[in-house]
Amino acid sequence: MKGVESVKLEEIIKEMSKEQLEKFKKERYEKFIKPLMEGNVQKIKEERQTLQENLIETKN
């Protein structure tokens, strides 16, 4: 894109105060990391349930 200047995240973080950085980290965690982790946990629970159901069927 012409006319759009990109700035590296590292450069932005260098200029943040300690409070701004902590807020930034918390926001990133809440928006990106936490949903991914929760999705992974849900997927594991679903797979565990499927395996248990398959084991019960196999025993019968």
C-alpha positions, 0 to 999 in steps of 0.5 A, a space after each residue: 500500500 502506498 503512503 502507509 508507513 509501517 512501524 515495528 511492534 518492538 519500536 512501539 513497545 520501547 516508547 511505552 511507559 510501564 503502565 502502558 505496557 502492562 495495559 497493552 499486555 493485558 489487552 493482547 492476552 484478553 483478545 488473543 491468547 485467552 480465547 485461543 487457550 479456551 478453544 484448545 481446552 474445549 477441543 481437548 474436552 470434546 476429544 476426550 469425550 469422543 474417546 471415552 464414548 468409543 471406548 465404551 462402545 468397544 467394550 460392549 
